[in-house]
Amino acid sequence: MSGPIVILGGGLAGHSLVRELRKLQPAAAITLVAADSADFYSKPNLSNALAQQKAPAALVASSAGAVAKQHGLDLFARVRVLGIDRSRKRLLTAAGEIAYGTLVLALGADPIRLDLAGDAADQVLSVNDLEDYARFRDQLAPGARVAILGAGLIGCEFANDLAQAGHGVAVIDPSDWPLSALLPQAAGRSLIEPLAALGVAWHFGTTVSRVDRTGAGLRLTLSDGCEVDAALVLSAVGLRPRTAMAREAGLDTAAGIVVDEFLRTSDPEIFALGDCAQVLGRVRPYVAPLLAGARALAATLSGRPTAVSFPPQPVLIKTPACPVVVAPVARDALGTWQAVGSAEGVHLEFHDAEGRLHGYALTGAATAAKGDLLKRLIAAGA
């Protein structure tokens, strides 16, 4: 692969690939292009920074300049990318053209925007990166009440962090229990009381219809007719892979940028990594699949074609009021959830018809079993 390796994206995917590449290719020409500052930070820390008593700036582990110096990169930060010229192997940017030998799209994902009515619909915030989080914290007054749209992983983590820091919190979700996309009902419902004890008010089975300004702040009107007052509204209803640039360049896209087991797109000189990629038919969010992809792709780009593999990768959800560990199963998986006795918390295991373990959901004190269950899951070949 002649020419520089150009990585488009300054988030965890891009930085992880740089680190893995440098282990294998100390002298390779690597260019990192980012729309943001390209500072290195851990995105999962955004949802528990209040508990860590860290201001947004303190979450930066290494400045972009320090990363560039450490790894010998050509760095283009805060650069707007206009498109990809595949025939000439050029990245087209507002700062000029950047030639590539191999291009890696580490574009991430965008927050899903809800179509809301009301004169304050444009005041709804989302947190998808450090700059978003800094804006959120700038508007977060001490003790301010926050309404969170979505009771998924990010919504629950922010709810716990905000409530623990003394903020009133209301969580609105159309499902009947928290984390419904990840947890069966018995496990999900075990979060309700512990977070309520911190001050979280739950509104299940409903959605937000409109957001309006009031004299005291914002008022949310729910589809069931209830009203919720808050100083800030945070949307955490999910992410959508960034595919527009790849699609405009003529690459195959679906839910994400379509890649094979080597993370190669329909153009053999362009790869995709992280939240923007659809690997063998699936978009794989979370940090562990991203890191596995970065290791495999670094090997491939170093001349050792390596198919990415995803061993069992449990998700640890940062809700200290009720800790959760889940090894998710596919929505169409065949099998049943079975309760296992536990003095405290919920311990559920998902078994197929032959009794093989395919996943588990643990809450509270039952999370102590996570190590043994992971060994069993690996042994079962799930």
Secondary structure, DSSP 4 states (H G I P E B T S, - for coil): --S-EEEE--SHHHHHHHHHHHHH-TT--EEEE-SS---EE-GGGGGGTTTTT--GGGGEEE-HHHHHHHHT-EEE-S--EEEEETTTTEEEETTEEEE-SEEEE---EEEPPP--BSTTGGG-B--SSHHHHHHHHHH--TT--EEEE--SHHHHHHHHHHHHTT--EEEEESSSSTTTTTS-HHHHGGGHHHHHHHTEEEEES--EEEEEEETTEEEEEETTS-EEEESEEEE-S-EEE--HHHHHTT--BSSSEEE-TT-B-SSTTEEE-GGGEEETTEE--SHHHHHHHHHHHHHHHTT-----------EEE--TTS-EEEE---TT--SEEEE---SSS-EEEEE-TT--EEEEEEEGGGGGGHHHHHHHHHHHT-
